[in-house]
Every structure is written in structure tokens, then in C-alpha cells.
Amino acid sequence: MNENTLKGEWNQMKGSVKQKWGELTNDDLDYIEGSRDKLVGRLQERYGHAQDQAERDVDDWRNTNGY
């Protein structure tokens, strides 16, 4: 899935993101707007993950959920 598709389906994915990463706020989700890079950045901030770990987490989540 490319970045444009992720952004286009973001409203549908918000619930799944919130379930997976409960520390993300609604403001975080609005800021992310479906951007993979922004999601990775917020995971780094909220969970203290290194960038490579946050990227793996996002990619694993996307693959698991078919995004």
C-alpha cells in the first residue's frame, strides 16, 4: 500500500490504530492524518521506541491488518 492509499483510508483505520497503540490521543490521530512517517514519529514519542523499532511496528500492524 502506498502513502496515498493509507491517507485515503485513514478514518477507517483510526480505530485499529487506537486499539493497537492506546497511548495515542485523538489529537495525535488527527495530526498523523494517515502519514506513515508521522505515525512512526508519534510512536517514538509516546512509547520511547527507536525509529527502526517504530517502523517495524507500523509495518507489522499494516501487514497484519491488510493496510
N, C-alpha and C positions, 0 to 999 in steps of 0.2 A: 504494500500500500504506500502510495506516495503522500507527501506532506499535504497536498491539496485535498485528497480524499479524507485524511484524518481531520482536517479543519471542517470539511463539509458535514461530517457525521459527529462532530464534537458534542452537540446537545444530546445525542443518543448515548454517547459513551460516558458522559459525566457521572452517571450513577455507578457504573462499573469502576471508574477511577476512584470515586469516593469510597466505595466498598473496599477496594484494594489498599488504598492509602488514606485511611481515615483522618490523618492529621492535616490533610489539605483542607483549607477552608473554601467556602463558596467564592470568596474574593480571589483565592488562588485559582480556582477553576475558571473564573471569568478572565483573569489575567492570561492564563495559559492559552485560551482560545483555540485549542486543538494543535498547538505547536509542540512538536516533539522536543525541541530544544528548550522551550520554556518549561515543559513538564519535567525534563531532566534537571533543570536548574532548581526548580522548586523542591524536587525530591532531595537534592543535595542540601538545600537549606533546612528543610523540615526534619530530615532523617539523618543528616550528617554523613551521607554516603559520598564516596569519591565519585568523580564523574563517570569513570568506566563502570562502576557498580550500578549507578543510577541508569545509565544507558542500557545495561544488560537487563535490569528490572523492567524498564519500559518495553524493550524488545520482547522479553519473555511474556509480559502481560498482553502485548499486541498479538503475538503468535497464538497464545492460549485462547484468546477471545476472538480470533479471526479478524482483527483490525489490521 
